[in-house]
Amino acid sequence: MVHGFGLDAESAFRLLADRYNPRCDPPWSEKELRHKVTDAASKPHDKPFGWLRDVGPVEASDVDLSGFNPDRRRSDAERGPSERVPDPGPFPEHLLHVPGLIEQVAAYNLATATRPQPVLALAAGICLQAVLAGRKVRDERGNRTNLYCVGVAPSGAGKDHARKVNKNALFAADMVEHEGNEDLASDAGLVTAVETEPAILFQIDEFGRFLRTIGDPKKAPHLFNVLTALMKLYSSADTIFRGKAYADSKRNKVVDQPCVSVYGTTVPEHFYESLTADSLSDGFIARLLVFEANTTPARQRVKARPVPEAIKQAAAWWGSFKPGGNLAAEHPEPLIIEATAEAGGLFDALAVTVDTELGKPDQAGRSVWARAEEKACRLALVYACSANAQKPVIDANAARWACELSVYLTRRMLYIAHEWVADGVFDARQKRVLRIVRKSDGKISRSELCRKTQWLTQRERQEVIDNLVETGQIEQVVEETATRPRVVYALS
C-alpha cells in the first residue's frame, strides 16, 4: 500500500498517470512514474507530500493526502532509540598474567615474535594448557578444560606466531598427536580426528572466513554441519559423544569424554562480518572467547630460539600424567580439582550477575550471557593447572581472574554484536555508517562522509542519515567557517 493513499502500487500508478502527469513540465516517463510510486510504497517519507509537491495544486476531490503527513505514522524515534551497548574498552592488562606454564609460553612467544602480541600470546597459551590437561582434570561441578578461543588482529600484525609456538611446544614434548588438522573438510572428518585423539587442539587460520563459509549451506554444504559438531563436542566433554547414525554400524563414531579445544586466528572484518543473529542465538558464538589485538606493534629483530626446557618439561609432565589407571585412554577418570570457599563466593557473585543480565529484555545477549559462568569455571580450571600442575587448586586468584576475563569478553562480544549484527540491508548500512563516524573520532563532515560512503547512492545515503538523526544516534551540526557553513555529523 502507498503510505497515506489506501491504494496498491498499481492503482496509484494509474491514478497518477491519469491525473497528475500532464501537469508536470516535462511530463514524467512511465519508468519515472513507476519508480516514484514504488518509492512511496516502500518507505515512509520525511516531508509532507514528498515529490507530489511538484505536481501543482490538487483538487480536494482528487485524493486525500492528509494521511501522508509523517506526524501520523509511528516513527523509530517514537518507538525509542535502540539501547546502546557500552564498550568495555581495551583488554585489561592485569588479566594478561597467569602464573606457571601459560606465563612461560607467553613470555617465550613475545621474546621470539617479530611483532609481539601479548593478548594473542595469552589466548594461545590458554589453549595449549587446556589441551595438555584435557580429559585429566575436572572441577567439582564436572567442568573440563576444553575452550574455543579466537585471536583477532589486523593483517600483518603477528597472528601466526602464537599458533607456531603451540605447535613447536607440542612437538618438543613429543605430544604432536594432540595437534589437530589445520583445515576441516567435513563434520565427519572432524569427528574422526577426535575419535583418533579425544584430547585435541585445532588451530585454524582465517577463522572468520571459515565461519562465513560453514555458516552458509549454499557455499559449502559439506562444511555446514561442522558448526553443529563443534557445538556438540564442546558440551560433551563430561559425557559420551555420539556421531551420526549410519546404516553401516562400523561408521558410527562414539567418543568417551572428548576434550576438543580450538584456537582460531582472523582479521577483524572477516570475523565480525561472519556474525549473524542466528549464530548469536544458536549458541556457537556464545561458546567463543574472542581475544582482540587491535594494533600492529613495532617490528623487532629476534633470533629463532628452541622451546625452553621448562616448557618442554611441563608439557611432558602432563603427557605422562594419567589419572584413572590403564583404562584412562578409553574411559578417563579425571582428577577432581577443588575450589576454595572464597573462589566459590566469586563464582556465586558471577552467577548473580548472569541472572541479572538474563532478566533483561535483550534476547540477542541471552545466549552469550548464559555461558559466561561455564566459561569462567573452565578458565579457572586452566589457571589452576598452569599455576601448580602437581597440586592444582581453584583458589581466589584463579576464580577472580577467570570471572573478570569471562565478564570482560562477554561484554566485549555483545558490543561487537551490537555494532555489526544487522536486521536486514538497511540496518547493515546504518551500522556501517556509524562505524565510519566512530572511526573519525565520533565526528565527520558531510563531504567526508559522502566520500567514505560512495558505495551508497545519494538517496540511500540520505535515508540512512535521516533515520540515524531521527532515532537520536547521530546529530547534525552546522559549523560556521570562513567561507560557507559546513554540515557535520556527530555521535549523540
Secondary structure, DSSP 8 states (H G I E B T S, - for coil): --TTT---HHHHHHHHHHHTGGGSSS---HHHHHHHHHHHHHS--SSTTGGGGGG----TTT---GGG-GGGS--HHHH----------S--GGGG--TTHHHHHHHHHHHH-SS--HHHHHHHHHHHHHHHTTTTEEETT---S--EEEEE--TTSS-HHHHHHHHHHHHHTT-GGGB--SS---HHHHHHHHHH-SEEEEEESSHHHHHHHHT-TTT-TTTTTHHHHHHHHHHTTTSEEE----SSGGG--EEES-EEEEEEEE-HHHHHHH--HHHHHSSTGGGEEEEE--S-------------HHHHHHHHHHHH--TTGGGTTTS---EEE-B-HHHHHHHHHHHHHHHHHHTSS-STTHHHHHTHHHHHHHHHHHHHHHH-SSS--B-HHHHHHHHHHHHHHHHHHHHHHHHH--SSHHHHHHHHHHHHHHHTTTEEEHHHHHHHTTTS-HHHHHHHHHHHHHTTSEEEEEE--SSS-EEEEEE-
